[in-house]
Amino acid sequence: MRDINWEAPYCGEGNSCFRIGTDTTGNAYIAVAGAEDRYLTDSREALRALILDIKAGKADHLL
């Protein structure tokens, strides 16, 4: 079992809540709130790049 430090959920309208977590070895995690045992993981650098790209509007076409 990994020791993941989960942030509070980020929730949109309805039931779309996601959680972001990190561990002490430099990994980052994204999971649906309530299903943290089924996560997507990558490096913290990859998570940082994802967040910056989203903030820059590169995923706006998905909205």
C-alpha positions in Angstrom: 0.0 0.0 0.0 1.4 3.4 -1.0 1.4 6.3 1.5 -0.4 8.9 -0.5 -1.2 12.3 0.9 -4.5 13.2 -0.7 -5.7 16.8 -1.1 -9.3 17.8 -0.4 -11.5 16.9 -3.4 -11.9 19.3 -6.3 -15.6 19.1 -7.1 -17.5 20.5 -10.1 -21.3 20.5 -10.3 -23.0 17.2 -9.4 -20.8 14.2 -8.5 -17.7 15.1 -10.5 -15.1 15.2 -7.7 -11.4 14.4 -8.2 -8.5 14.2 -5.7 -4.9 14.9 -6.3 -2.3 13.3 -4.1 1.5 13.0 -3.7 3.9 10.7 -2.0 7.4 11.1 -0.5 9.1 9.6 -3.5 8.1 12.2 -6.1 5.0 10.6 -7.5 1.6 12.3 -8.1 -1.8 10.7 -8.2 -5.3 11.6 -9.5 -8.4 9.7 -8.5 -12.1 10.0 -8.4 -13.2 11.0 -4.9 -14.3 7.8 -3.1 -12.3 5.6 -5.4 -8.7 6.5 -4.3 -7.7 2.8 -4.6 -8.0 3.2 -8.4 -5.7 6.0 -9.3 -3.7 7.3 -12.2 0.0 8.0 -11.3 2.9 9.8 -12.9 5.7 12.0 -11.7 5.1 15.3 -9.9 6.7 17.0 -13.0 4.1 15.4 -15.3 1.3 16.5 -13.0 2.7 20.1 -12.9 2.8 20.1 -16.8 -0.7 18.8 -17.0 -2.1 21.5 -14.6 -0.1 24.3 -16.4 -1.4 23.1 -19.8 -5.0 23.0 -18.5 -4.6 26.5 -17.0 -3.2 27.7 -20.4 -6.4 26.5 -22.1 -5.0 23.5 -24.0 -7.9 21.3 -22.8 -10.7 23.8 -23.4 -11.9 21.8 -26.4 -12.9 19.0 -23.9 -15.4 21.3 -22.2 
